[in-house]
Amino acid sequence: MKILIIEDDLKIINFLKKGLEEECYIVDYSTNGDEGLYLASVHSYDLILLDIMLPIKDGIEVCKTLRKNNIQTPIIMLTAKDSIEDKIKGLDIGANDYLAKPFSFAELLARIRVQLRTTNFTEQTKLTIGDLELDLLKKTAKRADENITLTAKEFSLLEYLIKNKNRVLSETTINEALSSFEDSNISNIVNVYIYRLRNKIDKNFEKKLIKTVRGIGFKISDE
């Protein structure tokens, strides 16, 4: 699942990005409201974390514009303003939830899970291909009822492959989609993670799901 952070404090961005990636979310971010509005308008996100006090366009304006344009991505407002009036204003313009700074990361995760469970915007929370199942909320994977332990980056890659099942994806496409890979500067990083995934989800099973299309890229398919 993919989350957009719109926040002008780089320390907060780095804190949130690191924590969310450890929870297997793919993270994009912007440090001003204008760019954040653009990203939220042209890309599909499962949730937006939106600060109110932003340069160029504030969070209130960003939220109002998104809702005016019928973009219903769940929005959690993050702000130092914690008065009842501010909370009501944020919710009235279309935010789904409101969290005052400072906040605990555990509480933020719980609120994110609530939004992902209850919103109609979110895609299905369980992805399957063949006898492989990925639970996007519990962050678990199993094949033929056998639990598979994945790292955060392996989980993100497998999620992306299954969401694009039967489609051949180039290394460049995968790398760009999973831009949160910390070590994406390694030239063969996609191959490294594909190798690790194969060892975990294919090695002990007769039917192989991850396939290499020579000269083009990779795909996951149960055909």
N, C-alpha and C positions, 0 to 999 in steps of 0.2 A: 504494500500500500504506500501511496505517495503523499507526503505532507509538504505544504509550502509555508515557510516562516517569513513574515513581513515584519521586520524589527530593525531599528537603527543602531542598537547596542551590540557591537561585535562580540563582547564577552557573553552576553545572553545567547546570541546566535550560536556561538561555538559550544556553549553548555548544552543547549537544546539539541543541536545537530548531533553531537556525540552520543547523548543519551538516547535519542530516537533511533539512531542507526544501530545502537546496541540492542534495541528492541525490534530490529529487522524492518524498520521503515526506511523508505527512500526519501531523501530530504533535498529540497531546493530552498533557496532563500533570497531575499531582496532587502536592501537597506533603506529603501525609500518607497513611498506610497505609489508613485507614478509607475515605477518599474514593477512593483508588486501587483498592481492592478493589471498591467499588461500580461505578466506571467499567468495570473489567475484566469485571464480572459482567453488565452490562446492554448493553454495546456490543461489537461484533466488531472485534478488532484482529488484525493479522498477527503482531505481536510485542510483548512487554513488556520494558522496561528497568527493573529493580527494585532499588532500594537496600535494604540490610539495615537500617541504622540510621534508622528513621523514627518520627515521633511518632504517638501513638494506637495504631497496630498496626505492629509491625516487619515487615520484608520476609519473614522466615521464616514468620510467621503468615499473611501475605497469600498467599504461595506455597502453603502447606499447605491453606488454605481453598479456593483456586482449584482445586487438584487434587482435593480432597475433593468439590467440586461438579462434577467432571468437565469443567472448563474446561481444555482442552489447548493453549491459546495458548502458543507458545514463549516461555520466560522466560530472559533473560540477567541474572544477578545482578551488580550494580555495588556494590562495597564496598571500604572501606579495610582490611578484614580479609583477609589473604592467606595465612594459615596453611593447611597441608594439611588439618587437621581442619575448619576453617571451609568450605573448598571441598567436602570430602566431605559435610558436613552439608547445604550448599545443594543439591548434586546429589541427595542421598538423598531430600530432601523433594519433588523434582519439577522443580527448575530444569534447564534444558537446557544452560546454559553459565555460566561464572563468570569475571568480569573484575575484577581488583584495581585500585583507584585508586592513583596516577594511571595512566592508560592513554592510548595514542595513539588518535586518532579513526580513523585508517586501519585499525588493528587491530580496533576496534569495528565498523566497516563490513564488514570481511571476515567477522567472526563473525556479523553479522546476515545476510549473504548466505548463509552456510553453513546457518543455521537455516531461512531461507526456501526454500532448495533442497531440504533433506532432510525437512522436517516434512510429515506428511500433513494437517496442519491448513490449510496455506496453499492458497488457491485457485490455479487454473492461473496460470502465470507469463507466459503469452502471451495477450493479448486480441485478438480480431479482430472486425471487422465489415466485410462486403464485402471489398474489396481493401486495407483498412487494418489494419495489425498493430502492436500495442504490446507491447514486451518489458519486463516489469516489473522484471526483474533487471538487464538491461543498460542500462535506461533509454533505449531507442531506439524510434523510430517510423519506419514506412515505409508508403507507399501505392503499390501496383502496382510494388513493388520499388524505388521511389524514396525515398531517405532523406529524412526531414523533421527539421529541427532545432527543438526545442522548449525553452522555458525551463522551469524547475522547476515554476512555477505552471501553465503551459500543459499540461505533462505530467500534473500532478495532476488538472486539470479534465478532460482528455481521458480519463484512466483512469476517473474517476467517471462520465462520460457513457457510456462503453462498458460498464461494469459494470451500468449501468441502461438499456441500449439498448432502444429502442422504447417507453420510458416517458417521459412528459412531466414535466419537472422545473421547478418554479417558481424564480424568481431567489432567493427566500428560502431554499428548500430547498438549492440549490446553494451559496449563501453560507454557510449553517450547516454543511454537510458539509465545506466547504473552509475551515474556520475559521482555518487557518494563513496565509491571505492577509494579508500585512503591511498592505496598503492597503485592507482590507475596509471601512473607514469611508467610502470613496468611494461615493456612492449608486448609481452605475451600474457598479460594478466588474465584475459578472458579464457585462454587455453588452460591456464593454471586452475581456475575455478571450475571449468567444465570437467577437467580431469578429476578434481576432488569430488564433484557431484556424481560423476559416473561410478566412482569407487563406493559411494554411499547408497545410491538408488538403483544401480544396474548390476554391479559386480556379482551379487549373490542371487540374481534372478535370471532365468533363462531368456525371457523377453527383454530386450534392451529398448529403453525409451528415448535416450538422448542419442541423436544421430549426427554424424559429420557429413556435410554436403561438400565434397572436395572442391576447393577453389572458391567457395562462396561463403560458407559459415556453418551454423548449427541449427538444429530444430529438435523439438520434442514431439514425439508422435507414437501412438500405439498401433499404428498400421503395420 
